[in-house]
Amino acid sequence: MAESSTLTGAIRDIVQRHGGMPTRLLQILRDVQDRLTWLSPETLERVAEEIGISPNKVRSVAEFYSFLYTAPRGRYDILFSDNITDRMLGNRQLLHYLCDRLRVGVGKTRADGLVTVGTTSCTGMCDQGPAALVNGYTLTRLDKSRLDCIANLIESRIPLTEWPREFFEVYSNIRRADILLGRHFADGSALRATQKRGPDAIMEEMVKSGLRGQGGAGFGSANKWLSCRNAYGDVKYVVCNADEGEPGTFKDRVLMQDFADLVFEGMTLCGRIIGARQGFVYLRGEYRYMLNALKATLQQRREAGLLGEAILGDPSFNFDIEIHLGAGAYVCGEESALIESLEGKHGVPRIRPPFPTTHGYLNKPTVVNNVETFATAAKIAVEGGDWFASRGTAYSKGTKLLSVSGDCERPGIYEYPFGVTVNRVLEDCGAHNAQGIQMAGPAGHTISAKQFHRLICFEDLATGGSFMVFDQSRDILDGIRNFAHFFVHESCGFCTPCRVGTSLMRDLVDKVHTGHGTLYDLEEMRKLGRIMQVSCHCGLGQTAPNPVLDSLQEFPEAYERRLRSTAYEPAFNLNQALEEARQLTGRHDPGAYLNDEDLLVGVMP
């Protein structure tokens, strides 16, 4: 009874700290889990009771996010980053090495409840992998020596606060800077420029700049801000999409870590222009390590008169920012799914129209922009639209941050004017003998060496910032297989074409990868990909088949050398499946085996 009362009290304190608001359900569940290590059925019932919402809703949210656990986990919860770049650095060998040291299976919790070891998708540390998370905090540059130390710390029950700080160090690795990363100004400069010239004048500079959304979609930023400003209603919101979940992308991590003031200033500028009083940063769960530092920066800005009430002494200028932490859901990178998550729901993309600029957060007009977009907007307010538009191409103004990783000597962040060639990037990062590039993450473009002359810009090779290099020693199909499994794991499951299509595509890729594929299967991949591109509910599902379709065209030899025959072969081998039964019964007589005629019954030609 006392234990139950203690549980209720702990949950009540957490819920009250969040104002009892249903919109903060995800944050409440995260905090409750931090306290209790997992979310039991009783815990979820208590949370629902304290907030005053349906237990089914609380349960569905808890089951949607990868970093919320409805089954017991270890006191130390370790998740190895399993992006293809981590695999290229040997993460699978390290994963099994640590499991052997700790005597625990992959994806399992040890019998004594001390530790769980598993995998997760890309953690945004592609330039300093192999990486992992321990209780949600980032571990970088793992090797056997470091894992030996980690195993000893775990066995000794040493708290994370006493682990060596170098295990958690995250470097920015800025290799090339241009107008965004290379020119600094005093905090508040963009807001003072707006105060001096007026919001309308700064809006004109945004129009002149030609700035387009830097998350990858490339929608005109000024048009989005104008649409929201002109939308009906007095209550409006600004949302910064920092849910950088596309594997191979980490430039927003660097901006939030080293240039948070610039990002927050851009959000505050947007709030002034559109008439919003509240902003939100949706920070991906994998970047939890920087949460306290970001909150401290926000408080410093409030104390400096750059955030909160009466900004810069103007009683009509009120704007504040909250940070919401995600919990491992790739789909929340889509703006409407992100808004659903901000509202305390599971992140399923909305049907559009209407668009967020008129019906966004809580059905109010909302601007959702990428981290890089807000940082750039602050620079434009100070330097001017013409200054920004002087860089880049006719339809892609300014510069772009690229997250470069994979087979290169100098992985990290590179800033270039739009229009840079792929060849130039490869030369600068020290990528020798590259055979292929994965642009814009798994959902982007797979290109071969014959396309390295192409330009990185919206009118040619558009990207949200990911640039993964594969040299001649790599099997491209290993990467494609990794991406196919990623999309199955990250599908929100809302629509059948994505939920089923990603699974079918994964199975086809696995079949070819294991040497059982045929020409028939390659054609099935093409057909399935085309169906997904036109019928999936949101852009994430529509782009999920891209790596398969692109690689079939760019690297046909990667598939063809694995083909078993040109005839049809079923993905399921019944004779092989019966082997375990034969072993159990000790039968090895001819009658225990199926002949060719049996296997062909019901099989399509």
KASUL-V213714 format. One record per pair of residues at least 6 apart in sequence whose ideal C-beta (glycine too) atoms are under 7 Angstrom apart, sorted by the first residue. I is the first residue (numbers start at 1). J is the second residue. Records with the same first field share a line. If there is no record, write none. Layout:
BEGIN
I=J + J
END
This chain:
BEGIN
7=43 + 46
8=46
10=35
11=32 + 43 + 46 + 47 + 50
12=50
14=28 + 31 + 32
15=28 + 47 + 50 + 51
18=24 + 27 + 28
20=51
22=51 + 53 + 344
23=342 + 343 + 344
24=344
25=51 + 58 + 61 + 344
26=61 + 327 + 341 + 344
27=324 + 325
28=47
29=39 + 47 + 61 + 62 + 68
30=325 + 327
32=39 + 43 + 47
33=39 + 68 + 69
36=43
37=73 + 75
38=69 + 71 + 72 + 73
39=62 + 68 + 69 + 70
44=55 + 58 + 59 + 62
45=55
47=58
48=54 + 55 + 58
60=346
61=345 + 346
62=68 + 70
63=70
64=329 + 346
65=327 + 328 + 329
66=120 + 327 + 328 + 329
67=136 + 285 + 327 + 328
68=327
72=109 + 113
73=109 + 116
74=109 + 110 + 113 + 114 + 115 + 116
75=113 + 114 + 115
76=114 + 115 + 134 + 135 + 154
77=116 + 134 + 135
78=115 + 116 + 117 + 132 + 134
79=118 + 119 + 120 + 132 + 133
80=91 + 95 + 119 + 132
81=91 + 120 + 122 + 123 + 125 + 129 + 130 + 131 + 132
82=91 + 119 + 120 + 121
83=121 + 122 + 126 + 247 + 248
84=468 + 479 + 482
85=126 + 129 + 248 + 405 + 406 + 468
86=129 + 130 + 131
87=482
88=406
89=129 + 130
90=130
91=129 + 130
94=130 + 142 + 144 + 147
95=106 + 119
97=144 + 147
98=117 + 147 + 151
99=105 + 106 + 117
101=147 + 151
102=110 + 115 + 117 + 151 + 154
103=110
104=110 + 115 + 117
106=117 + 118
107=118
108=116
109=116
114=154
115=154
120=133 + 328
121=247 + 330 + 486 + 489 + 490
122=247 + 248
123=131 + 133 + 138 + 286
124=244 + 250 + 253 + 286 + 287
125=131 + 138 + 140 + 170 + 250
126=248 + 250 + 403 + 405 + 411
127=173 + 250 + 405 + 411 + 412
128=140 + 141 + 171
130=142
131=138 + 139 + 140 + 142
132=139 + 142
133=139 + 286
134=160
135=160
136=285 + 288
137=160 + 168 + 288 + 289
138=168 + 170 + 289
139=167 + 168
140=169 + 170
146=167
153=163
168=289
170=257 + 289
172=254 + 257 + 258 + 413
173=411 + 412 + 413
174=181 + 254 + 412 + 413
175=410 + 412 + 413 + 414
176=414 + 415 + 416 + 428
177=415
178=399 + 415 + 416 + 417
179=379 + 391 + 399
180=375 + 376 + 379 + 399 + 401 + 415
181=415
185=382
187=261 + 265 + 306
188=306
189=382
190=265 + 269 + 378 + 381 + 382
191=265 + 268 + 269 + 306 + 311 + 312
192=312
193=202 + 381 + 382
194=202 + 269 + 272 + 381
195=312 + 314
199=272 + 273
202=273 + 381
203=225 + 273
205=380 + 381 + 384 + 385
206=221 + 222 + 225 + 377 + 380 + 385
207=222 + 385
208=385 + 386 + 389
209=380 + 385 + 388 + 389 + 397
210=389 + 397
211=221 + 222 + 373 + 376 + 377 + 380 + 388 + 397 + 398
212=218 + 219 + 220 + 221 + 396 + 458
213=219 + 221 + 369 + 370 + 373
214=370 + 372 + 373 + 376
215=241 + 370 + 464
216=440 + 462 + 463 + 464
218=458 + 462
221=369 + 373 + 377
224=357 + 367
225=270 + 273 + 274 + 367
227=357
228=236 + 274 + 357 + 365 + 366 + 367
229=273 + 274 + 275
231=357 + 358 + 365
233=364 + 365
235=364
236=274 + 275 + 276 + 364 + 365 + 366
237=276 + 278 + 279 + 280 + 360 + 361 + 364 + 366
238=267 + 270 + 271 + 276 + 279 + 367
239=279 + 280 + 282 + 339 + 342 + 361 + 366 + 367 + 368
240=263 + 267 + 279 + 281 + 282 + 369 + 371 + 374
241=282 + 333 + 335 + 338 + 368 + 369 + 370
242=252 + 256 + 281 + 282 + 283 + 284 + 371
243=282 + 284 + 326 + 332 + 333 + 338
244=250 + 252 + 253 + 284
245=284 + 330 + 333
246=333 + 441 + 443 + 464 + 466
247=441 + 442 + 486
248=403 + 405 + 438 + 441 + 466 + 468
249=403 + 441 + 464 + 465 + 466
250=403
251=372 + 401 + 403 + 413 + 465
252=371 + 372
253=287
254=413
255=263 + 371 + 372 + 375
256=263 + 287 + 290 + 294 + 371
257=290
259=375
260=294 + 297
261=297
262=375 + 378
263=371 + 374 + 375
264=297 + 298 + 301 + 307 + 321
265=378
266=374 + 375 + 377 + 378
267=279 + 321 + 374
268=306 + 307 + 319
269=377 + 378 + 381
270=367 + 374 + 377
271=277 + 279 + 319
272=317 + 319
274=367
276=319
277=318 + 319
278=320
279=319 + 321
280=322 + 324 + 342
281=321 + 323
282=324 + 326 + 338 + 342
283=291 + 323 + 324 + 325 + 326
284=326
285=325 + 326 + 327 + 328
288=325
291=323 + 325
294=323
295=323
298=307 + 321
301=307
302=308
305=311 + 312 + 313
307=319 + 320 + 321
308=320
309=318
310=317 + 318
311=317 + 318 + 319
324=342
326=332 + 341
329=347
330=490
331=337 + 347 + 349 + 490 + 492 + 540
332=338 + 341 + 347
334=349 + 538 + 539 + 540
335=356 + 368
336=349 + 350 + 352 + 356
337=347 + 348 + 349 + 492
338=347 + 368
339=356 + 360 + 361 + 366
340=347 + 348 + 350
341=347
342=361
343=361 + 362
347=492
348=492 + 494
349=537 + 538
356=366 + 368
357=365 + 366 + 367
358=365
360=366 + 368
372=401
376=398
380=388
388=397 + 398
389=397
391=397 + 398 + 399 + 417
392=398 + 399 + 417 + 418 + 419
393=418 + 419 + 457 + 459
395=458 + 459
396=418 + 419 + 457 + 458 + 459
397=418
398=418
399=415 + 416 + 417 + 418
400=416 + 418 + 456
401=413 + 415 + 465
402=414 + 416 + 425 + 465 + 467
403=413 + 465 + 466 + 467
404=411 + 412 + 414 + 425 + 429 + 467
405=411 + 468
406=468 + 469 + 470
407=431 + 434 + 469 + 470 + 471 + 474
408=429 + 430 + 431 + 469
409=429 + 430
410=429 + 430
411=429
414=425 + 428 + 429
418=456 + 457
419=455 + 457
420=455 + 456
421=453 + 454 + 455
422=437 + 452 + 454 + 456
423=452 + 453
425=467
426=434 + 452 + 469
431=469
433=471 + 472
434=449 + 469 + 470 + 471
435=448 + 449 + 470 + 471 + 472 + 474
436=446 + 447 + 448 + 470 + 476 + 554 + 555
437=447 + 467 + 468 + 469
438=444 + 446 + 468 + 479
439=445 + 447 + 461 + 463 + 466 + 467
440=462 + 463 + 464 + 466
441=464 + 466
442=483 + 486 + 487 + 547
443=540 + 543 + 544 + 546
444=463 + 466 + 546
445=461 + 546 + 550
446=547 + 550 + 551 + 554
447=554
448=554 + 555
454=460 + 461
455=461
456=463
470=476 + 479
475=558
476=551 + 555 + 558
477=513 + 558 + 559
480=509 + 547 + 548 + 551
481=509 + 510 + 513
483=547
484=505 + 506 + 509 + 548
485=506
487=502 + 544
488=502 + 503 + 506
491=498 + 499 + 502 + 541
493=499
494=537
495=536 + 537 + 541
497=531 + 532 + 535 + 536 + 541
498=532 + 536 + 537 + 541 + 544
501=528 + 531 + 532
502=544
504=528
505=525 + 528 + 545 + 548
507=571
508=521 + 524 + 525
509=548
511=517 + 521 + 571
512=521 + 559 + 562
513=562
515=562 + 564
516=564 + 569
517=562 + 563 + 564
518=563 + 564 + 565 + 566 + 567 + 568 + 569
519=563 + 566
520=568
522=552 + 559
525=548 + 552
526=549 + 552
528=545
529=545 + 548 + 549
532=541 + 542 + 544 + 545
533=542 + 545
536=542
551=558
552=559
568=604 + 605
570=603
574=594 + 599
575=593 + 594 + 599
582=588 + 592
END
